């Protein structure tokens, strides 16, 4: 099995990814509440804990007004 972490698993893309990953992946989905990717040390610590072979980044910001500022 391939050990994987999917960041942004609470969003639309992340949920779809988690539903469609083949059974050959031992996947852990992380939501924004579980991992804030804007915090470098938190990301490094989390990845050191999980030790994934693959990281899927499905995190994104979809609020147009926030994105434009």
PDB file of N, CA, C and O in Angstrom:
ATOM      1  N   UNK A   1       0.830  -1.202   0.000  1.00  0.00           N
ATOM      2  CA  UNK A   1       0.000   0.000   0.000  1.00  0.00           C
ATOM      3  C   UNK A   1       0.865   1.252   0.000  1.00  0.00           C
ATOM      4  O   UNK A   1       1.930   1.303   0.615  1.00  0.00           O
ATOM      5  N   UNK A   2       0.380   2.237  -0.696  1.00  0.00           N
ATOM      6  CA  UNK A   2       1.048   3.536  -0.754  1.00  0.00           C
ATOM      7  C   UNK A   2       0.424   4.423   0.321  1.00  0.00           C
ATOM      8  O   UNK A   2      -0.786   4.649   0.319  1.00  0.00           O
ATOM      9  N   UNK A   3       1.245   4.919   1.229  1.00  0.00           N
ATOM     10  CA  UNK A   3       0.762   5.789   2.297  1.00  0.00           C
ATOM     11  C   UNK A   3       0.665   7.219   1.767  1.00  0.00           C
ATOM     12  O   UNK A   3       1.644   7.778   1.273  1.00  0.00           O
ATOM     13  N   UNK A   4      -0.536   7.807   1.878  1.00  0.00           N
ATOM     14  CA  UNK A   4      -0.774   9.128   1.309  1.00  0.00           C
ATOM     15  C   UNK A   4      -1.499  10.032   2.296  1.00  0.00           C
ATOM     16  O   UNK A   4      -2.228   9.567   3.173  1.00  0.00           O
ATOM     17  N   UNK A   5      -1.282  11.331   2.133  1.00  0.00           N
ATOM     18  CA  UNK A   5      -2.007  12.357   2.874  1.00  0.00           C
ATOM     19  C   UNK A   5      -2.651  13.268   1.838  1.00  0.00           C
ATOM     20  O   UNK A   5      -2.008  13.696   0.880  1.00  0.00           O
ATOM     21  N   UNK A   6      -3.933  13.557   2.047  1.00  0.00           N
ATOM     22  CA  UNK A   6      -4.647  14.496   1.183  1.00  0.00           C
ATOM     23  C   UNK A   6      -4.963  15.738   2.008  1.00  0.00           C
ATOM     24  O   UNK A   6      -5.765  15.686   2.940  1.00  0.00           O
ATOM     25  N   UNK A   7      -4.333  16.843   1.661  1.00  0.00           N
ATOM     26  CA  UNK A   7      -4.557  18.120   2.342  1.00  0.00           C
ATOM     27  C   UNK A   7      -5.739  18.813   1.663  1.00  0.00           C
ATOM     28  O   UNK A   7      -5.844  18.806   0.437  1.00  0.00           O
ATOM     29  N   UNK A   8      -6.613  19.400   2.450  1.00  0.00           N
ATOM     30  CA  UNK A   8      -7.798  20.046   1.894  1.00  0.00           C
ATOM     31  C   UNK A   8      -8.933  19.064   1.689  1.00  0.00           C
ATOM     32  O   UNK A   8      -9.781  19.260   0.817  1.00  0.00           O
ATOM     33  N   UNK A   9      -8.954  18.008   2.489  1.00  0.00           N
ATOM     34  CA  UNK A   9      -9.933  16.934   2.315  1.00  0.00           C
ATOM     35  C   UNK A   9     -11.364  17.353   2.649  1.00  0.00           C
ATOM     36  O   UNK A   9     -12.305  16.618   2.347  1.00  0.00           O
ATOM     37  N   UNK A  10     -11.542  18.508   3.259  1.00  0.00           N
ATOM     38  CA  UNK A  10     -12.886  18.967   3.593  1.00  0.00           C
ATOM     39  C   UNK A  10     -13.575  19.727   2.477  1.00  0.00           C
ATOM     40  O   UNK A  10     -14.784  19.948   2.541  1.00  0.00           O
ATOM     41  N   UNK A  11     -12.846  20.128   1.468  1.00  0.00           N
ATOM     42  CA  UNK A  11     -13.423  20.880   0.349  1.00  0.00           C
ATOM     43  C   UNK A  11     -13.959  19.965  -0.730  1.00  0.00           C
ATOM     44  O   UNK A  11     -13.852  18.742  -0.639  1.00  0.00           O
ATOM     45  N   UNK A  12     -14.535  20.568  -1.748  1.00  0.00           N
ATOM     46  CA  UNK A  12     -15.132  19.795  -2.833  1.00  0.00           C
ATOM     47  C   UNK A  12     -14.138  18.900  -3.553  1.00  0.00           C
ATOM     48  O   UNK A  12     -14.402  17.715  -3.758  1.00  0.00           O
ATOM     49  N   UNK A  13     -13.001  19.458  -3.938  1.00  0.00           N
ATOM     50  CA  UNK A  13     -11.981  18.674  -4.634  1.00  0.00           C
ATOM     51  C   UNK A  13     -11.416  17.587  -3.729  1.00  0.00           C
ATOM     52  O   UNK A  13     -11.243  16.445  -4.154  1.00  0.00           O
ATOM     53  N   UNK A  14     -11.129  17.945  -2.479  1.00  0.00           N
ATOM     54  CA  UNK A  14     -10.564  16.981  -1.533  1.00  0.00           C
ATOM     55  C   UNK A  14     -11.494  15.816  -1.255  1.00  0.00           C
ATOM     56  O   UNK A  14     -11.058  14.667  -1.188  1.00  0.00           O
ATOM     57  N   UNK A  15     -12.780  16.113  -1.092  1.00  0.00           N
ATOM     58  CA  UNK A  15     -13.758  15.042  -0.861  1.00  0.00           C
ATOM     59  C   UNK A  15     -13.838  14.115  -2.077  1.00  0.00           C
ATOM     60  O   UNK A  15     -13.872  12.892  -1.938  1.00  0.00           O
ATOM     61  N   UNK A  16     -13.869  14.710  -3.262  1.00  0.00           N
ATOM     62  CA  UNK A  16     -13.921  13.897  -4.487  1.00  0.00           C
ATOM     63  C   UNK A  16     -12.668  13.033  -4.613  1.00  0.00           C
ATOM     64  O   UNK A  16     -12.753  11.867  -4.998  1.00  0.00           O
ATOM     65  N   UNK A  17     -11.526  13.591  -4.294  1.00  0.00           N
ATOM     66  CA  UNK A  17     -10.264  12.843  -4.350  1.00  0.00           C
ATOM     67  C   UNK A  17     -10.311  11.657  -3.403  1.00  0.00           C
ATOM     68  O   UNK A  17      -9.984  10.535  -3.790  1.00  0.00           O
ATOM     69  N   UNK A  18     -10.716  11.899  -2.162  1.00  0.00           N
ATOM     70  CA  UNK A  18     -10.750  10.831  -1.169  1.00  0.00           C
ATOM     71  C   UNK A  18     -11.700   9.711  -1.592  1.00  0.00           C
ATOM     72  O   UNK A  18     -11.416   8.537  -1.354  1.00  0.00           O
ATOM     73  N   UNK A  19     -12.817  10.063  -2.215  1.00  0.00           N
ATOM     74  CA  UNK A  19     -13.785   9.055  -2.664  1.00  0.00           C
ATOM     75  C   UNK A  19     -13.249   8.217  -3.817  1.00  0.00           C
ATOM     76  O   UNK A  19     -13.646   7.063  -3.981  1.00  0.00           O
ATOM     77  N   UNK A  20     -12.348   8.789  -4.620  1.00  0.00           N
ATOM     78  CA  UNK A  20     -11.915   8.120  -5.838  1.00  0.00           C
ATOM     79  C   UNK A  20     -10.516   7.493  -5.772  1.00  0.00           C
ATOM     80  O   UNK A  20     -10.079   6.861  -6.734  1.00  0.00           O
ATOM     81  N   UNK A  21      -9.830   7.659  -4.671  1.00  0.00           N
ATOM     82  CA  UNK A  21      -8.497   7.063  -4.575  1.00  0.00           C
ATOM     83  C   UNK A  21      -8.607   5.539  -4.613  1.00  0.00           C
ATOM     84  O   UNK A  21      -9.472   4.962  -3.955  1.00  0.00           O
ATOM     85  N   UNK A  22      -7.744   4.896  -5.373  1.00  0.00           N
ATOM     86  CA  UNK A  22      -7.772   3.434  -5.432  1.00  0.00           C
ATOM     87  C   UNK A  22      -7.456   2.822  -4.063  1.00  0.00           C
ATOM     88  O   UNK A  22      -6.852   3.464  -3.203  1.00  0.00           O
ATOM     89  N   UNK A  23      -7.867   1.603  -3.889  1.00  0.00           N
ATOM     90  CA  UNK A  23      -7.636   0.901  -2.618  1.00  0.00           C
ATOM     91  C   UNK A  23      -6.158   0.648  -2.350  1.00  0.00           C
ATOM     92  O   UNK A  23      -5.785   0.262  -1.242  1.00  0.00           O
ATOM     93  N   UNK A  24      -5.328   0.860  -3.340  1.00  0.00           N
ATOM     94  CA  UNK A  24      -3.890   0.672  -3.155  1.00  0.00           C
ATOM     95  C   UNK A  24      -3.284   1.808  -2.332  1.00  0.00           C
ATOM     96  O   UNK A  24      -2.107   1.758  -1.974  1.00  0.00           O
ATOM     97  N   UNK A  25      -4.093   2.840  -2.031  1.00  0.00           N
ATOM     98  CA  UNK A  25      -3.642   3.958  -1.203  1.00  0.00           C
ATOM     99  C   UNK A  25      -4.198   3.823   0.210  1.00  0.00           C
ATOM    100  O   UNK A  25      -5.393   3.600   0.405  1.00  0.00           O
ATOM    101  N   UNK A  26      -3.315   3.961   1.182  1.00  0.00           N
ATOM    102  CA  UNK A  26      -3.728   4.088   2.577  1.00  0.00           C
ATOM    103  C   UNK A  26      -3.737   5.598   2.835  1.00  0.00           C
ATOM    104  O   UNK A  26      -2.720   6.180   3.214  1.00  0.00           O
ATOM    105  N   UNK A  27      -4.901   6.221   2.622  1.00  0.00           N
ATOM    106  CA  UNK A  27      -4.978   7.682   2.598  1.00  0.00           C
ATOM    107  C   UNK A  27      -5.565   8.255   3.880  1.00  0.00           C
ATOM    108  O   UNK A  27      -6.538   7.741   4.432  1.00  0.00           O
ATOM    109  N   UNK A  28      -4.940   9.338   4.335  1.00  0.00           N
ATOM    110  CA  UNK A  28      -5.445  10.131   5.446  1.00  0.00           C
ATOM    111  C   UNK A  28      -5.837  11.482   4.887  1.00  0.00           C
ATOM    112  O   UNK A  28      -5.015  12.165   4.277  1.00  0.00           O
ATOM    113  N   UNK A  29      -7.074  11.871   5.088  1.00  0.00           N
ATOM    114  CA  UNK A  29      -7.545  13.171   4.633  1.00  0.00           C
ATOM    115  C   UNK A  29      -7.480  14.185   5.765  1.00  0.00           C
ATOM    116  O   UNK A  29      -7.952  13.916   6.869  1.00  0.00           O
ATOM    117  N   UNK A  30      -6.903  15.339   5.497  1.00  0.00           N
ATOM    118  CA  UNK A  30      -6.776  16.394   6.506  1.00  0.00           C
ATOM    119  C   UNK A  30      -7.543  17.634   6.057  1.00  0.00           C
ATOM    120  O   UNK A  30      -7.342  18.135   4.951  1.00  0.00           O
ATOM    121  N   UNK A  31      -8.418  18.118   6.924  1.00  0.00           N
ATOM    122  CA  UNK A  31      -9.167  19.337   6.646  1.00  0.00           C
ATOM    123  C   UNK A  31      -8.362  20.549   7.103  1.00  0.00           C
ATOM    124  O   UNK A  31      -7.310  20.406   7.726  1.00  0.00           O
ATOM    125  N   UNK A  32      -8.863  21.734   6.792  1.00  0.00           N
ATOM    126  CA  UNK A  32      -8.191  22.964   7.216  1.00  0.00           C
ATOM    127  C   UNK A  32      -8.089  23.037   8.748  1.00  0.00           C
ATOM    128  O   UNK A  32      -7.094  23.526   9.284  1.00  0.00           O
ATOM    129  N   UNK A  33      -9.103  22.557   9.432  1.00  0.00           N
ATOM    130  CA  UNK A  33      -9.064  22.546  10.908  1.00  0.00           C
ATOM    131  C   UNK A  33      -7.959  21.645  11.441  1.00  0.00           C
ATOM    132  O   UNK A  33      -7.367  21.921  12.484  1.00  0.00           O
ATOM    133  N   UNK A  34      -7.691  20.568  10.717  1.00  0.00           N
ATOM    134  CA  UNK A  34      -6.663  19.622  11.154  1.00  0.00           C
ATOM    135  C   UNK A  34      -5.259  20.054  10.753  1.00  0.00           C
ATOM    136  O   UNK A  34      -4.286  19.716  11.426  1.00  0.00           O
ATOM    137  N   UNK A  35      -5.155  20.798   9.659  1.00  0.00           N
ATOM    138  CA  UNK A  35      -3.844  21.264   9.189  1.00  0.00           C
ATOM    139  C   UNK A  35      -4.005  22.561   8.411  1.00  0.00           C
ATOM    140  O   UNK A  35      -4.634  22.590   7.353  1.00  0.00           O
ATOM    141  N   UNK A  36      -3.439  23.619   8.937  1.00  0.00           N
ATOM    142  CA  UNK A  36      -3.421  24.919   8.263  1.00  0.00           C
ATOM    143  C   UNK A  36      -2.122  24.994   7.478  1.00  0.00           C
ATOM    144  O   UNK A  36      -1.051  25.162   8.061  1.00  0.00           O
ATOM    145  N   UNK A  37      -2.208  24.871   6.157  1.00  0.00           N
ATOM    146  CA  UNK A  37      -0.981  24.794   5.349  1.00  0.00           C
ATOM    147  C   UNK A  37      -0.221  26.110   5.280  1.00  0.00           C
ATOM    148  O   UNK A  37       0.879  26.154   4.730  1.00  0.00           O
ATOM    149  N   UNK A  38      -0.787  27.186   5.828  1.00  0.00           N
ATOM    150  CA  UNK A  38      -0.047  28.444   5.857  1.00  0.00           C
ATOM    151  C   UNK A  38       0.930  28.492   7.032  1.00  0.00           C
ATOM    152  O   UNK A  38       1.696  29.447   7.164  1.00  0.00           O
ATOM    153  N   UNK A  39       0.905  27.483   7.870  1.00  0.00           N
ATOM    154  CA  UNK A  39       1.802  27.404   9.038  1.00  0.00           C
ATOM    155  C   UNK A  39       2.862  26.327   8.787  1.00  0.00           C
ATOM    156  O   UNK A  39       2.633  25.136   9.002  1.00  0.00           O
ATOM    157  N   UNK A  40       4.011  26.782   8.332  1.00  0.00           N
ATOM    158  CA  UNK A  40       5.086  25.884   7.897  1.00  0.00           C
ATOM    159  C   UNK A  40       5.453  24.827   8.929  1.00  0.00           C
ATOM    160  O   UNK A  40       5.526  23.641   8.606  1.00  0.00           O
ATOM    161  N   UNK A  41       5.682  25.245  10.156  1.00  0.00           N
ATOM    162  CA  UNK A  41       6.110  24.294  11.184  1.00  0.00           C
ATOM    163  C   UNK A  41       5.037  23.248  11.474  1.00  0.00           C
ATOM    164  O   UNK A  41       5.345  22.090  11.757  1.00  0.00           O
ATOM    165  N   UNK A  42       3.785  23.666  11.400  1.00  0.00           N
ATOM    166  CA  UNK A  42       2.669  22.727  11.591  1.00  0.00           C
ATOM    167  C   UNK A  42       2.662  21.683  10.470  1.00  0.00           C
ATOM    168  O   UNK A  42       2.446  20.497  10.720  1.00  0.00           O
ATOM    169  N   UNK A  43       2.898  22.129   9.251  1.00  0.00           N
ATOM    170  CA  UNK A  43       2.945  21.206   8.109  1.00  0.00           C
ATOM    171  C   UNK A  43       4.102  20.218   8.271  1.00  0.00           C
ATOM    172  O   UNK A  43       3.924  19.014   8.093  1.00  0.00           O
ATOM    173  N   UNK A  44       5.273  20.726   8.606  1.00  0.00           N
ATOM    174  CA  UNK A  44       6.441  19.852   8.772  1.00  0.00           C
ATOM    175  C   UNK A  44       6.208  18.818   9.873  1.00  0.00           C
ATOM    176  O   UNK A  44       6.546  17.645   9.708  1.00  0.00           O
ATOM    177  N   UNK A  45       5.638  19.245  10.980  1.00  0.00           N
ATOM    178  CA  UNK A  45       5.360  18.346  12.090  1.00  0.00           C
ATOM    179  C   UNK A  45       4.332  17.285  11.706  1.00  0.00           C
ATOM    180  O   UNK A  45       4.494  16.106  12.021  1.00  0.00           O
ATOM    181  N   UNK A  46       3.285  17.714  11.030  1.00  0.00           N
ATOM    182  CA  UNK A  46       2.227  16.789  10.616  1.00  0.00           C
ATOM    183  C   UNK A  46       2.762  15.743   9.639  1.00  0.00           C
ATOM    184  O   UNK A  46       2.457  14.557   9.763  1.00  0.00           O
ATOM    185  N   UNK A  47       3.554  16.186   8.675  1.00  0.00           N
ATOM    186  CA  UNK A  47       4.094  15.238   7.696  1.00  0.00           C
ATOM    187  C   UNK A  47       5.109  14.295   8.351  1.00  0.00           C
ATOM    188  O   UNK A  47       5.216  13.133   7.958  1.00  0.00           O
ATOM    189  N   UNK A  48       5.844  14.781   9.330  1.00  0.00           N
ATOM    190  CA  UNK A  48       6.774  13.915  10.058  1.00  0.00           C
ATOM    191  C   UNK A  48       6.003  12.851  10.843  1.00  0.00           C
ATOM    192  O   UNK A  48       6.463  11.717  10.976  1.00  0.00           O
ATOM    193  N   UNK A  49       4.837  13.221  11.359  1.00  0.00           N
ATOM    194  CA  UNK A  49       4.001  12.261  12.091  1.00  0.00           C
ATOM    195  C   UNK A  49       3.405  11.208  11.164  1.00  0.00           C
ATOM    196  O   UNK A  49       3.414  10.020  11.487  1.00  0.00           O
ATOM    197  N   UNK A  50       2.892  11.631  10.024  1.00  0.00           N
ATOM    198  CA  UNK A  50       2.210  10.717   9.099  1.00  0.00           C
ATOM    199  C   UNK A  50       3.168   9.947   8.199  1.00  0.00           C
ATOM    200  O   UNK A  50       2.865   8.825   7.794  1.00  0.00           O
ATOM    201  N   UNK A  51       4.309  10.528   7.883  1.00  0.00           N
ATOM    202  CA  UNK A  51       5.311   9.919   7.001  1.00  0.00           C
ATOM    203  C   UNK A  51       4.713   9.402   5.680  1.00  0.00           C
ATOM    204  O   UNK A  51       4.866   8.228   5.343  1.00  0.00           O
ATOM    205  N   UNK A  52       4.034  10.287   4.940  1.00  0.00           N
ATOM    206  CA  UNK A  52       3.431   9.829   3.683  1.00  0.00           C
ATOM    207  C   UNK A  52       4.468   9.656   2.580  1.00  0.00           C
ATOM    208  O   UNK A  52       5.511  10.311   2.569  1.00  0.00           O
ATOM    209  N   UNK A  53       4.154   8.765   1.664  1.00  0.00           N
ATOM    210  CA  UNK A  53       4.962   8.615   0.449  1.00  0.00           C
ATOM    211  C   UNK A  53       4.481   9.591  -0.617  1.00  0.00           C
ATOM    212  O   UNK A  53       5.244   9.999  -1.492  1.00  0.00           O
ATOM    213  N   UNK A  54       3.194   9.964  -0.529  1.00  0.00           N
ATOM    214  CA  UNK A  54       2.571  10.865  -1.496  1.00  0.00           C
ATOM    215  C   UNK A  54       1.746  11.889  -0.731  1.00  0.00           C
ATOM    216  O   UNK A  54       1.065  11.551   0.237  1.00  0.00           O
ATOM    217  N   UNK A  55       1.812  13.147  -1.174  1.00  0.00           N
ATOM    218  CA  UNK A  55       0.979  14.209  -0.609  1.00  0.00           C
ATOM    219  C   UNK A  55       0.149  14.803  -1.732  1.00  0.00           C
ATOM    220  O   UNK A  55       0.692  15.281  -2.728  1.00  0.00           O
ATOM    221  N   UNK A  56      -1.171  14.773  -1.571  1.00  0.00           N
ATOM    222  CA  UNK A  56      -2.082  15.410  -2.516  1.00  0.00           C
ATOM    223  C   UNK A  56      -2.504  16.738  -1.917  1.00  0.00           C
ATOM    224  O   UNK A  56      -3.012  16.778  -0.797  1.00  0.00           O
ATOM    225  N   UNK A  57      -2.303  17.823  -2.645  1.00  0.00           N
ATOM    226  CA  UNK A  57      -2.705  19.142  -2.158  1.00  0.00           C
ATOM    227  C   UNK A  57      -3.979  19.568  -2.886  1.00  0.00           C
ATOM    228  O   UNK A  57      -3.943  20.027  -4.028  1.00  0.00           O
ATOM    229  N   UNK A  58      -5.103  19.403  -2.190  1.00  0.00           N
ATOM    230  CA  UNK A  58      -6.396  19.800  -2.745  1.00  0.00           C
ATOM    231  C   UNK A  58      -6.915  21.048  -2.036  1.00  0.00           C
ATOM    232  O   UNK A  58      -8.086  21.402  -2.171  1.00  0.00           O
ATOM    233  N   UNK A  59      -6.041  21.710  -1.284  1.00  0.00           N
ATOM    234  CA  UNK A  59      -6.441  22.911  -0.545  1.00  0.00           C
ATOM    235  C   UNK A  59      -6.588  24.085  -1.498  1.00  0.00           C
ATOM    236  O   UNK A  59      -5.840  24.223  -2.466  1.00  0.00           O
ATOM    237  N   UNK A  60      -7.551  24.908  -1.208  1.00  0.00           N
ATOM    238  CA  UNK A  60      -7.760  26.079  -2.044  1.00  0.00           C
ATOM    239  C   UNK A  60      -8.668  27.072  -1.361  1.00  0.00           C
ATOM    240  O   UNK A  60      -9.323  26.751  -0.369  1.00  0.00           O
ATOM    241  N   UNK A  61      -8.706  28.262  -1.884  1.00  0.00           N
ATOM    242  CA  UNK A  61      -9.559  29.319  -1.363  1.00  0.00           C
ATOM    243  C   UNK A  61     -10.526  29.697  -2.469  1.00  0.00           C
ATOM    244  O   UNK A  61     -10.121  30.089  -3.564  1.00  0.00           O
ATOM    245  N   UNK A  62     -11.818  29.574  -2.166  1.00  0.00           N
ATOM    246  CA  UNK A  62     -12.806  29.800  -3.221  1.00  0.00           C
ATOM    247  C   UNK A  62     -13.630  31.073  -3.017  1.00  0.00           C
ATOM    248  O   UNK A  62     -14.535  31.350  -3.805  1.00  0.00           O
ATOM    249  N   UNK A  63     -13.336  31.836  -1.992  1.00  0.00           N
ATOM    250  CA  UNK A  63     -14.045  33.100  -1.750  1.00  0.00           C
ATOM    251  C   UNK A  63     -13.416  34.191  -2.637  1.00  0.00           C
ATOM    252  O   UNK A  63     -12.330  34.690  -2.342  1.00  0.00           O
ATOM    253  N   UNK A  64     -14.098  34.544  -3.698  1.00  0.00           N
ATOM    254  CA  UNK A  64     -13.567  35.481  -4.691  1.00  0.00           C
ATOM    255  C   UNK A  64     -13.157  36.802  -4.062  1.00  0.00           C
ATOM    256  O   UNK A  64     -12.084  37.322  -4.367  1.00  0.00           O
ATOM    257  N   UNK A  65     -13.981  37.348  -3.198  1.00  0.00           N
ATOM    258  CA  UNK A  65     -13.662  38.646  -2.579  1.00  0.00           C
ATOM    259  C   UNK A  65     -12.382  38.570  -1.757  1.00  0.00           C
ATOM    260  O   UNK A  65     -11.567  39.491  -1.806  1.00  0.00           O
ATOM    261  N   UNK A  66     -12.192  37.500  -1.009  1.00  0.00           N
ATOM    262  CA  UNK A  66     -10.972  37.338  -0.222  1.00  0.00           C
ATOM    263  C   UNK A  66      -9.775  37.171  -1.148  1.00  0.00           C
ATOM    264  O   UNK A  66      -8.713  37.736  -0.890  1.00  0.00           O
ATOM    265  N   UNK A  67      -9.930  36.413  -2.210  1.00  0.00           N
ATOM    266  CA  UNK A  67      -8.827  36.165  -3.144  1.00  0.00           C
ATOM    267  C   UNK A  67      -8.362  37.452  -3.836  1.00  0.00           C
ATOM    268  O   UNK A  67      -7.180  37.595  -4.147  1.00  0.00           O
ATOM    269  N   UNK A  68      -9.278  38.377  -4.076  1.00  0.00           N
ATOM    270  CA  UNK A  68      -8.918  39.595  -4.776  1.00  0.00           C
ATOM    271  C   UNK A  68      -8.202  40.608  -3.887  1.00  0.00           C
ATOM    272  O   UNK A  68      -7.643  41.583  -4.389  1.00  0.00           O
ATOM    273  N   UNK A  69      -8.212  40.390  -2.594  1.00  0.00           N
ATOM    274  CA  UNK A  69      -7.565  41.352  -1.664  1.00  0.00           C
ATOM    275  C   UNK A  69      -6.216  40.904  -1.224  1.00  0.00           C
ATOM    276  O   UNK A  69      -5.557  41.600  -0.451  1.00  0.00           O
TER     277      UNK A  69
END
